[in-house]
Amino acid sequence: MRFSTKLMIMTTASVGVLCSCSQHKLEYPQAPTDNTVDNYFGTEVSDKYRPLENDTAEATLAWVKAENKVTNDYLSKIPYRDAVRKRLTALNDYKKSGMPGKHKDGKYYFYENDGLQNQSVLYRVDTIGGKAELFLDPNKLSDNGTVALTGVFPSPDGKYTAYTISRNGSDWTEIYVMNTATKELLKDHIEWAKFTGAEWHGNGFYYSAYPRPEAGKEFSNANENHQIYYHELGTPQSQDKLAYEDPKNPLHFHSAYVPEGADYLFVATGGAGIGDGLMYKNLKNNSGWNVIEPSQDYMVQPIGVADGKVYIFTSKGAPNNRLVTIDLNKPSAPWVEIVPEQKEVLTSAQFADDKLILSYEKDAATHLYVHKLDGTKEREIALPTFGTASVSSDKGDKDVFYTFTSFVYPSAVYKYDMSTGESTLVKQAEVPGVDFSQYVTEQVFYTSKDGTKVPMFLTYKKGLEKNGKNPVYLYGYGGFNISLTPGFSANRMLWLENGGIYAQASLRGGSEYGEAWHMAGTKLNKINVFDDFIAAAEYMINEGWTSPDYMAIEGGSNGGLLVGATVNMRPDLFKVAIPRVGVMDMMRYHNFTIGWNWASDYGTSADSKEMADYLLSYSPLHNIKNDGTPYPAILVTTADHDDRVVPAHSFKYAAQLQASDTGDAPKLIRIDSNAGHGAGKPTSKIIDEYTDLYSFIFYNMGITPQTDK
């Protein structure tokens, strides 16, 4: 064991009130504490709020209740909060239609939300533009809209449809099966699945699951031993057959993939590196496993099988990614490159009729291209402006659709003709009362601390002057090889309507410029991400757009870490900070649920003294100042069913903030109930959350928003 923990419990079961350092400061609940001290390679680190990691303990529940009362009392006194909610409700009240996909029953399936439905509804139609039939309404699966439909998986013959749901925003997945024609629900029901779909083969499907968790610890304990099972229709889950496990590596993920029309089972492994391991077996002769890539050092993702070859999207030998094929009958033969690495980053590839559609990213915006199966490029699919596009297509099917969105371009669905190369608009969302021609988006490039050029999108009202007083909402993420590309948000329009600037920075750690850009923001390079974010704020100030009194920053998950770290580094630069569901304890993050999976980006405090010291140097929880340095107004957000980034991160961070001397600006925590990390959150809860975020920001900037549009 490379470090030890000394624990002397002294839990506070009651909730009291801390004495205020100033008569202007809020009075915050006293959190339960103990005398825990961890030793990391000789460095002792206090963790006095360790009791808050027990999210079901009486003392924690009492603290949560008291914190929510303080936060709700504060927010309820903001005079225009109800008007903000009313405007956000109106902005969200428009029809949203998803991209159609053709299933094996010959019908087109698509999601649609009439405006304020908590969850989008799945419909089907015989022909595009025809009368739609309701297929599955997740709003009827719960009384409050907290059950989300997370995936739909039709069987190869179209006879059955498996679908996955999550409850209260949790990552835990349940699988149900229905008769596609009659919509009758079968008896089949899978529990405790996670990070999975349903991969059909024969009279059943493969799925991934964990062993049943300990009662009461379903949303906090570390997840280990991810296994793949085969479920035969009509049988109970207890009879499902184990298809793959790796007990020697309990922290690996395992995902099944069965290519359409092929008798092969592919298993992808992940969790230990930045990419995927990949193997496959022939299901007809039940032969042994053929290993395509043993390590998890690269992305190695199968996209389909054609003519006895599997097409692989990979970063192996190509930091900006490439497309190769592998002969399934000769797995040891050299890979055949059909689309080599380009200057731009290849982000995805898929079959479309008898061709391929490849998606590239250039300066954080999507570009689509049609290629022949041998890799020859035919043409680019013209998109309306810089934005984000995604494609729906299948091998052997001439129906190709894609969606397109940008900051002031609500999501639109297009049909693409593979023969002529023409795109036809099927439908575009119309937001009543908003004139998008009054807004503009530009992309700028600013210089970070070490001289690196970083791209950033700015969206604002036309004619906005650089007067140093424009409110700025700066958003970032910077991690896990994830790009921040342009996208529309109805909630964001409230900010733009009030003369605000929305700034989205493409920080290192993402995938905007390939693996080199990603690695430049990981482990011992993580400080680059924070420097990039700080430089974005400084750029907005130096260019005359705004000043620190009008600068708000926000980020979620890894972006919550970003906000917490940069506030500690430069509290003088921001007026308001919103760290949402953030990773705030960098010394212990790997001990909860799937936190260990983030080690490829962060490293862990158990790796080495160098890594432990580095993590400690920026961990948001451990670097809060306590010397009177004024901090911005901070509203921390989390949720009781977040089993991705457990709420203990935000609990401990908020408790430490409130106990520290950081000036008089409020330090509040908003703890949502029956909600998780964000995916599948009901529309009503999204509106409630943004009502509070925007009200908090405007109030602390001294701005009264105009809401009577």
PETACOR-V947502 format. One record per run of one state. SS is the DSSP state (A for helix, B for strand, O for the rest). FROM is the first residue (numbers start at 0). LEN is the number of residues. If there is no record, write none. Layout:
<<SS & FROM & LEN> <SS & FROM & LEN>>
This chain:
<<O & 0 & 2> <B & 2 & 4> <O & 6 & 10> <B & 16 & 1> <O & 17 & 11> <B & 28 & 1> <O & 29 & 7> <B & 36 & 4> <O & 40 & 2> <B & 42 & 4> <O & 46 & 3> <A & 49 & 4> <O & 53 & 4> <A & 57 & 19> <O & 76 & 4> <A & 80 & 12> <O & 92 & 3> <B & 95 & 2> <O & 97 & 3> <B & 100 & 2> <O & 102 & 5> <B & 107 & 6> <O & 113 & 7> <B & 120 & 5> <O & 125 & 7> <B & 132 & 4> <O & 136 & 1> <A & 137 & 4> <O & 141 & 5> <B & 146 & 8> <O & 154 & 5> <B & 159 & 8> <O & 167 & 4> <B & 171 & 8> <O & 179 & 5> <B & 184 & 10> <O & 194 & 4> <B & 198 & 3> <O & 201 & 2> <B & 203 & 6> <O & 209 & 17> <B & 226 & 6> <O & 232 & 4> <A & 236 & 3> <O & 239 & 1> <B & 240 & 4> <O & 244 & 2> <A & 246 & 3> <O & 249 & 3> <B & 252 & 5> <O & 257 & 6> <B & 263 & 7> <O & 270 & 6> <B & 276 & 6> <O & 282 & 7> <B & 289 & 4> <O & 293 & 6> <B & 299 & 7> <O & 306 & 2> <B & 308 & 6> <O & 314 & 7> <B & 321 & 6> <O & 327 & 8> <B & 335 & 4> <O & 339 & 5> <B & 344 & 9> <O & 353 & 1> <B & 354 & 8> <O & 362 & 2> <B & 364 & 8> <O & 372 & 4> <B & 376 & 5> <O & 381 & 6> <B & 387 & 5> <O & 392 & 2> <B & 394 & 1> <O & 395 & 4> <B & 399 & 7> <O & 406 & 2> <B & 408 & 8> <O & 416 & 6> <B & 422 & 6> <O & 428 & 7> <A & 435 & 3> <B & 438 & 9> <O & 447 & 5> <B & 452 & 9> <O & 461 & 10> <B & 471 & 4> <O & 475 & 16> <A & 491 & 6> <O & 497 & 3> <B & 500 & 5> <O & 505 & 9> <A & 514 & 5> <O & 519 & 3> <A & 522 & 3> <O & 525 & 1> <A & 526 & 16> <O & 542 & 5> <A & 547 & 3> <B & 550 & 6> <O & 556 & 1> <A & 557 & 12> <O & 569 & 1> <A & 570 & 3> <O & 573 & 2> <B & 575 & 5> <O & 580 & 8> <A & 588 & 3> <O & 591 & 3> <A & 594 & 8> <O & 602 & 6> <A & 608 & 10> <O & 618 & 1> <A & 619 & 4> <O & 623 & 9> <B & 632 & 7> <O & 639 & 8> <A & 647 & 12> <O & 659 & 7> <B & 666 & 6> <O & 672 & 10> <A & 682 & 19> <O & 701 & 8>>
